[in-house]
Amino acid sequence: VKACPHVWFERSEVKDRHLVAKRLTEHVQDKSKLPILIFPEGTCINNTSVMMFKKGSFEIGATVYPVAIKYDPQFGDAFWNSSKYGMVTYLLRMMSSWAIVCSVWYLPPMTRQPEEDAVQFANRVKSAIARQGGLVDLLWDGGLKREKVKDTFKEEQQKLYSKMI
């Protein structure tokens, strides 16, 4: 943490969100600073899908350099199922696995189009990553792993399903 400048924030604090957006914007405008590495899903998933991206990092008007990463579980599974394994067990599994192998694809830079809002831009980047990695492009975020599904989301999915029938 001391070797590189990090931007820490509390996601639930509205004031922190605005401060982080300001700090990110200042950072990307300063050409002497290193690029920012962001994991926009906000959590990890089991190497089969790409979840909804958080929109904050797509609001700052910077060029995005997407990277698709897909792990090969043949020698060791890098996914941590926190509801199944504690951190110590996970670390022991990682340290004792034969190898952690992954494919990494550097996609072409993407910029926000004039007609796009931050959510649409984030979804376009997410879709490109999913296509390249052969992953499922999900409409929901990582919060569903730990929270109850909102009724509005259930209703939306029910409407989509009824149209298919």
Backbone as CSV, one residue per row, in Angstrom:
resi,resn,N_x,N_y,N_z,CA_x,CA_y,CA_z,C_x,C_y,C_z
1,VAL,0.829,-1.187,0.000,0.000,0.000,0.000,0.876,1.254,0.000
2,LYS,2.019,1.209,0.672,2.873,2.393,0.731,3.686,2.576,-0.557
3,ALA,3.887,1.491,-1.329,4.688,1.570,-2.545,3.947,2.254,-3.689
4,CYS,2.640,2.130,-3.719,1.830,2.718,-4.784,0.698,3.536,-4.172
5,PRO,0.334,4.619,-4.821,-0.793,5.390,-4.295,-2.110,4.656,-4.531
6,HIS,-2.854,4.450,-3.474,-4.152,3.788,-3.555,-5.254,4.801,-3.273
7,VAL,-6.416,4.528,-3.789,-7.584,5.358,-3.508,-8.541,4.498,-2.698
8,TRP,-8.564,4.732,-1.391,-9.438,3.966,-0.505,-10.727,4.736,-0.307
9,PHE,-11.828,4.021,-0.179,-13.104,4.682,0.069,-14.091,3.697,0.662
10,GLU,-15.123,4.261,1.262,-16.211,3.477,1.830,-17.372,3.571,0.848
11,ARG,-17.698,2.449,0.200,-18.699,2.439,-0.873,-20.064,2.954,-0.408
12,SER,-20.403,2.726,0.850,-21.723,3.126,1.343,-21.801,4.619,1.670
13,GLU,-20.683,5.310,1.720,-20.668,6.741,2.043,-20.806,7.575,0.782
14,VAL,-21.892,8.325,0.654,-22.114,9.150,-0.528,-21.008,10.192,-0.674
15,LYS,-20.584,10.794,0.424,-19.525,11.803,0.373,-18.231,11.203,-0.155
16,ASP,-17.925,9.967,0.238,-16.723,9.295,-0.247,-16.781,9.081,-1.753
17,ARG,-17.941,8.768,-2.272,-18.086,8.535,-3.715,-17.685,9.776,-4.506
18,HIS,-18.161,10.936,-4.078,-17.839,12.177,-4.785,-16.359,12.516,-4.664
19,LEU,-15.795,12.295,-3.497,-14.376,12.561,-3.284,-13.520,11.627,-4.133
20,VAL,-13.902,10.360,-4.209,-13.157,9.391,-5.014,-13.238,9.768,-6.490
21,ALA,-14.417,10.142,-6.965,-14.573,10.546,-8.371,-13.661,11.732,-8.680
22,LYS,-13.594,12.676,-7.761,-12.728,13.848,-7.949,-11.266,13.426,-7.983
23,ARG,-10.851,12.566,-7.061,-9.453,12.112,-7.019,-9.083,11.292,-8.256
24,LEU,-10.013,10.452,-8.733,-9.752,9.665,-9.939,-9.621,10.573,-11.157
25,THR,-10.507,11.560,-11.268,-10.458,12.494,-12.390,-9.139,13.257,-12.388
26,GLU,-8.732,13.757,-11.241,-7.452,14.470,-11.135,-6.292,13.555,-11.512
27,HIS,-6.362,12.313,-11.084,-5.288,11.364,-11.367,-5.144,11.115,-12.871
28,VAL,-6.244,10.836,-13.566,-6.154,10.516,-14.995,-5.794,11.734,-15.840
29,GLN,-6.052,12.933,-15.326,-5.700,14.138,-16.065,-4.221,14.491,-15.917
30,ASP,-3.565,13.960,-14.894,-2.143,14.213,-14.670,-1.341,13.154,-15.430
31,LYS,-0.770,13.534,-16.564,-0.064,12.590,-17.437,1.226,12.053,-16.823
32,SER,1.696,12.649,-15.735,2.914,12.149,-15.087,2.633,10.967,-14.152
33,LYS,1.367,10.697,-13.900,0.994,9.605,-12.988,0.771,8.302,-13.750
34,LEU,0.990,7.204,-13.050,0.773,5.881,-13.626,-0.716,5.627,-13.850
35,PRO,-1.053,4.726,-14.792,-2.464,4.382,-14.994,-3.063,3.761,-13.733
36,ILE,-4.374,3.808,-13.650,-5.094,3.250,-12.504,-5.566,1.844,-12.855
37,LEU,-5.373,0.917,-11.933,-5.881,-0.440,-12.092,-7.151,-0.566,-11.266
38,ILE,-8.251,-0.915,-11.932,-9.550,-1.011,-11.266,-10.177,-2.353,-11.597
39,PHE,-10.760,-2.979,-10.586,-11.546,-4.184,-10.778,-13.008,-3.765,-10.611
40,PRO,-13.680,-3.410,-11.710,-14.998,-2.769,-11.603,-16.146,-3.666,-11.156
41,GLU,-15.919,-4.990,-11.047,-16.990,-5.837,-10.529,-17.168,-5.622,-9.029
42,GLY,-16.110,-5.241,-8.355,-16.178,-5.000,-6.926,-16.083,-6.270,-6.090
43,THR,-16.001,-7.425,-6.726,-15.892,-8.704,-6.031,-15.444,-9.754,-7.038
44,CYS,-15.241,-10.958,-6.597,-14.819,-12.048,-7.488,-15.970,-13.012,-7.725
45,ILE,-15.892,-13.699,-8.844,-16.893,-14.709,-9.177,-16.144,-15.971,-9.613
46,ASN,-16.853,-17.024,-9.879,-16.254,-18.343,-10.064,-15.656,-18.641,-11.430
47,ASN,-15.166,-17.638,-12.146,-14.431,-17.861,-13.388,-15.321,-18.332,-14.538
48,THR,-16.623,-18.112,-14.446,-17.524,-18.500,-15.526,-18.228,-17.295,-16.132
49,SER,-18.234,-16.174,-15.419,-19.064,-15.043,-15.805,-18.392,-13.722,-15.491
50,VAL,-18.944,-12.667,-16.074,-18.550,-11.298,-15.732,-19.792,-10.620,-15.184
51,MET,-19.700,-10.129,-13.953,-20.840,-9.478,-13.306,-20.918,-8.006,-13.685
52,MET,-22.043,-7.398,-13.336,-22.269,-5.985,-13.585,-21.130,-5.158,-12.985
53,PHE,-20.646,-4.188,-13.757,-19.583,-3.306,-13.297,-20.164,-2.156,-12.479
54,LYS,-19.409,-1.703,-11.501,-19.763,-0.488,-10.780,-19.500,0.679,-11.732
55,LYS,-20.385,1.645,-11.790,-20.310,2.694,-12.801,-19.312,3.810,-12.492
56,GLY,-18.909,3.945,-11.238,-18.090,5.078,-10.827,-16.842,5.317,-11.658
57,SER,-16.097,4.270,-11.950,-14.860,4.445,-12.706,-15.105,4.745,-14.182
58,PHE,-16.340,4.598,-14.638,-16.680,4.887,-16.029,-17.275,6.285,-16.187
59,GLU,-17.414,7.000,-15.080,-17.987,8.351,-15.101,-16.931,9.431,-15.261
60,ILE,-15.664,9.081,-15.114,-14.622,10.099,-15.038,-14.094,10.554,-16.390
61,GLY,-14.543,9.935,-17.479,-14.161,10.393,-18.814,-12.795,9.943,-19.279
62,ALA,-12.261,8.907,-18.703,-10.940,8.415,-19.089,-11.055,7.304,-20.125
63,THR,-9.993,7.100,-20.881,-9.911,5.960,-21.774,-9.711,4.712,-20.916
64,VAL,-10.427,3.650,-21.260,-10.357,2.393,-20.514,-9.573,1.388,-21.347
65,TYR,-8.657,0.677,-20.690,-7.869,-0.366,-21.341,-8.304,-1.698,-20.748
66,PRO,-9.332,-2.322,-21.325,-9.891,-3.542,-20.740,-8.920,-4.725,-20.809
67,VAL,-8.992,-5.553,-19.788,-8.211,-6.781,-19.732,-9.158,-7.902,-19.331
68,ALA,-9.142,-8.982,-20.106,-9.940,-10.161,-19.768,-8.996,-11.189,-19.161
69,ILE,-9.387,-11.725,-18.011,-8.579,-12.734,-17.319,-9.456,-13.949,-17.059
70,LYS,-8.965,-15.110,-17.462,-9.706,-16.342,-17.209,-8.727,-17.387,-16.671
71,TYR,-9.054,-17.915,-15.506,-8.207,-18.918,-14.861,-8.492,-20.306,-15.402
72,ASP,-7.435,-21.100,-15.510,-7.558,-22.500,-15.906,-7.450,-23.331,-14.627
73,PRO,-8.540,-23.961,-14.177,-8.525,-24.674,-12.891,-7.878,-26.060,-12.938
74,GLN,-7.232,-26.391,-14.057,-6.664,-27.721,-14.223,-5.669,-28.081,-13.106
75,PHE,-4.815,-27.154,-12.703,-3.798,-27.439,-11.690,-4.137,-26.884,-10.317
76,GLY,-4.996,-25.890,-10.278,-5.391,-25.276,-9.014,-6.436,-24.215,-9.272
77,ASP,-7.501,-24.229,-8.514,-8.593,-23.284,-8.718,-8.352,-22.023,-7.892
78,ALA,-8.198,-20.901,-8.571,-7.912,-19.637,-7.887,-9.142,-19.006,-7.259
79,PHE,-10.320,-19.499,-7.583,-11.552,-18.913,-7.056,-11.708,-19.237,-5.569
80,TRP,-12.007,-18.202,-4.782,-12.231,-18.388,-3.353,-13.720,-18.327,-3.080
81,ASN,-14.300,-19.466,-2.762,-15.704,-19.522,-2.375,-15.748,-19.237,-0.874
82,SER,-15.940,-17.980,-0.521,-15.848,-17.559,0.881,-16.963,-18.145,1.746
83,SER,-18.048,-18.621,1.134,-19.090,-19.258,1.935,-18.766,-20.729,2.193
84,LYS,-17.767,-21.255,1.493,-17.383,-22.654,1.648,-16.056,-22.821,2.403
85,TYR,-15.088,-21.933,2.140,-13.758,-22.021,2.747,-13.408,-20.735,3.487
86,GLY,-12.749,-20.873,4.617,-12.202,-19.720,5.309,-10.935,-19.253,4.612
87,MET,-10.425,-18.103,4.994,-9.245,-17.551,4.339,-8.020,-18.447,4.504
88,VAL,-7.831,-19.009,5.685,-6.664,-19.873,5.925,-6.716,-21.098,5.020
89,THR,-7.879,-21.720,4.929,-8.033,-22.892,4.044,-7.767,-22.505,2.604
90,TYR,-8.298,-21.358,2.187,-8.076,-20.897,0.818,-6.589,-20.679,0.558
91,LEU,-5.908,-20.001,1.486,-4.479,-19.754,1.303,-3.683,-21.055,1.245
92,LEU,-4.030,-22.010,2.081,-3.354,-23.306,2.032,-3.593,-23.991,0.687
93,ARG,-4.808,-23.920,0.178,-5.107,-24.516,-1.129,-4.304,-23.831,-2.234
94,MET,-4.193,-22.514,-2.170,-3.434,-21.779,-3.190,-1.946,-22.113,-3.125
95,MET,-1.414,-22.120,-1.905,0.024,-22.358,-1.737,0.424,-23.793,-2.050
96,SER,-0.514,-24.721,-1.949,-0.192,-26.123,-2.200,-0.636,-26.600,-3.585
97,SER,-1.232,-25.718,-4.381,-1.654,-26.128,-5.727,-0.426,-26.225,-6.634
98,TRP,-0.542,-27.045,-7.642,0.578,-27.277,-8.556,0.964,-25.983,-9.276
99,ALA,-0.031,-25.272,-9.760,0.207,-24.003,-10.459,-1.113,-23.244,-10.563
100,ILE,-1.017,-21.955,-10.663,-2.180,-21.128,-10.955,-1.948,-20.603,-12.373
101,VAL,-2.778,-21.049,-13.296,-2.613,-20.719,-14.703,-3.799,-19.870,-15.152
102,CYS,-3.513,-18.815,-15.892,-4.601,-18.014,-16.426,-4.242,-17.478,-17.802
103,SER,-5.264,-17.216,-18.564,-5.110,-16.556,-19.858,-5.442,-15.086,-19.650
104,VAL,-4.644,-14.233,-20.262,-4.854,-12.787,-20.147,-4.911,-12.196,-21.547
105,TRP,-5.967,-11.446,-21.814,-6.129,-10.778,-23.097,-6.191,-9.276,-22.859
106,TYR,-5.342,-8.525,-23.566,-5.376,-7.068,-23.511,-6.209,-6.587,-24.697
107,LEU,-7.361,-6.035,-24.406,-8.275,-5.583,-25.448,-7.932,-4.162,-25.885
108,PRO,-8.416,-3.761,-27.055,-8.149,-2.388,-27.519,-8.746,-1.356,-26.559
109,PRO,-8.121,-0.184,-26.475,-8.650,0.887,-25.617,-10.068,1.259,-26.022
110,MET,-10.865,1.644,-25.043,-12.254,2.039,-25.294,-12.515,3.381,-24.627
111,THR,-13.256,4.227,-25.324,-13.642,5.521,-24.759,-15.158,5.638,-24.787
112,ARG,-15.639,6.445,-23.896,-17.087,6.658,-23.796,-17.584,7.429,-25.006
113,GLN,-18.623,6.911,-25.636,-19.220,7.553,-26.801,-20.084,8.731,-26.355
114,PRO,-20.259,9.739,-27.207,-21.048,10.927,-26.806,-22.465,10.603,-26.347
115,GLU,-23.091,9.600,-26.937,-24.483,9.278,-26.590,-24.604,8.318,-25.408
116,GLU,-23.483,7.823,-24.893,-23.503,6.845,-23.801,-23.461,7.511,-22.435
117,ASP,-24.183,6.920,-21.475,-23.981,7.315,-20.089,-22.961,6.339,-19.492
118,ALA,-22.607,6.540,-18.237,-21.579,5.715,-17.604,-21.974,4.242,-17.539
119,VAL,-23.252,3.961,-17.293,-23.722,2.575,-17.200,-23.615,1.880,-18.554
120,GLN,-24.018,2.568,-19.615,-23.936,1.982,-20.954,-22.485,1.724,-21.347
121,PHE,-21.606,2.661,-21.015,-20.177,2.489,-21.305,-19.629,1.296,-20.528
122,ALA,-19.949,1.207,-19.252,-19.491,0.081,-18.427,-19.986,-1.246,-19.003
123,ASN,-21.247,-1.282,-19.437,-21.808,-2.511,-20.009,-21.135,-2.884,-21.324
124,ARG,-20.762,-1.891,-22.126,-20.075,-2.164,-23.393,-18.690,-2.759,-23.138
125,VAL,-17.983,-2.210,-22.164,-16.668,-2.734,-21.799,-16.810,-4.152,-21.233
126,LYS,-17.788,-4.340,-20.367,-18.022,-5.655,-19.751,-18.328,-6.704,-20.812
127,SER,-19.152,-6.352,-21.780,-19.510,-7.289,-22.853,-18.292,-7.681,-23.682
128,ALA,-17.430,-6.719,-23.964,-16.213,-7.014,-24.735,-15.314,-7.985,-23.968
129,ILE,-15.193,-7.778,-22.668,-14.382,-8.666,-21.829,-14.996,-10.065,-21.793
130,ALA,-16.300,-10.136,-21.628,-16.988,-11.435,-21.574,-16.809,-12.198,-22.885
131,ARG,-16.999,-11.507,-24.011,-16.830,-12.161,-25.319,-15.422,-12.721,-25.475
132,GLN,-14.426,-11.906,-25.163,-13.034,-12.326,-25.347,-12.679,-13.513,-24.463
133,GLY,-13.142,-13.506,-23.234,-12.803,-14.576,-22.295,-13.708,-15.785,-22.377
134,GLY,-14.730,-15.737,-23.242,-15.670,-16.846,-23.329,-16.480,-16.990,-22.049
135,LEU,-16.838,-15.852,-21.452,-17.552,-15.812,-20.180,-18.994,-15.352,-20.389
136,VAL,-19.859,-15.683,-19.448,-21.250,-15.249,-19.498,-21.325,-13.791,-19.045
137,ASP,-22.034,-12.974,-19.799,-22.194,-11.557,-19.499,-23.441,-11.393,-18.628
138,LEU,-23.248,-11.249,-17.313,-24.370,-11.186,-16.372,-24.903,-9.765,-16.209
139,LEU,-26.191,-9.663,-15.893,-26.839,-8.364,-15.686,-26.836,-7.933,-14.229
140,TRP,-26.430,-8.809,-13.313,-26.504,-8.489,-11.891,-25.106,-8.327,-11.312
141,ASP,-25.058,-7.736,-10.116,-23.765,-7.468,-9.497,-23.444,-8.469,-8.391
142,GLY,-22.256,-8.329,-7.843,-21.775,-9.250,-6.812,-22.514,-9.175,-5.507
143,GLY,-23.309,-8.116,-5.318,-24.075,-8.000,-4.084,-25.071,-9.128,-3.909
144,LEU,-25.489,-9.733,-5.004,-26.456,-10.827,-4.915,-25.865,-12.062,-4.235
145,LYS,-24.541,-12.123,-4.132,-23.928,-13.252,-3.443,-24.236,-13.225,-1.950
146,ARG,-24.467,-12.017,-1.427,-24.611,-11.871,0.019,-25.908,-11.197,0.464
147,GLU,-26.683,-10.700,-0.481,-27.898,-9.965,-0.139,-29.123,-10.604,-0.776
148,LYS,-30.272,-10.224,-0.267,-31.547,-10.679,-0.826,-31.794,-9.980,-2.168
149,VAL,-32.334,-10.707,-3.124,-32.637,-10.146,-4.441,-33.798,-9.162,-4.314
150,LYS,-33.650,-7.987,-4.920,-34.698,-6.970,-4.870,-35.920,-7.452,-5.649
151,ASP,-37.092,-7.103,-5.158,-38.338,-7.492,-5.815,-38.435,-6.923,-7.227
152,THR,-37.939,-5.701,-7.424,-38.002,-5.096,-8.759,-37.181,-5.904,-9.766
153,PHE,-36.047,-6.435,-9.322,-35.219,-7.251,-10.215,-35.927,-8.562,-10.549
154,LYS,-36.576,-9.159,-9.556,-37.333,-10.396,-9.796,-38.441,-10.147,-10.814
155,GLU,-39.166,-9.043,-10.642,-40.258,-8.715,-11.551,-39.757,-8.492,-12.972
156,GLU,-38.623,-7.826,-13.092,-38.036,-7.587,-14.412,-37.687,-8.911,-15.099
157,GLN,-37.100,-9.833,-14.350,-36.751,-11.136,-14.906,-37.998,-11.951,-15.260
158,GLN,-39.041,-11.823,-14.449,-40.297,-12.519,-14.738,-40.922,-12.000,-16.038
159,LYS,-40.847,-10.696,-16.253,-41.380,-10.108,-17.487,-40.598,-10.609,-18.697
160,LEU,-39.272,-10.646,-18.578,-38.445,-11.156,-19.671,-38.780,-12.609,-19.966
161,TYR,-38.946,-13.397,-18.924,-39.277,-14.825,-19.085,-40.640,-14.999,-19.734
162,SER,-41.618,-14.196,-19.318,-42.965,-14.319,-19.891,-42.975,-13.951,-21.363
163,LYS,-42.111,-13.026,-21.789,-42.018,-12.675,-23.209,-41.437,-13.825,-24.027
164,MET,-40.533,-14.591,-23.403,-39.941,-15.728,-24.114,-40.958,-16.847,-24.313
165,ILE,-41.869,-16.970,-23.367,-42.878,-18.034,-23.433,-43.931,-17.620,-24.398
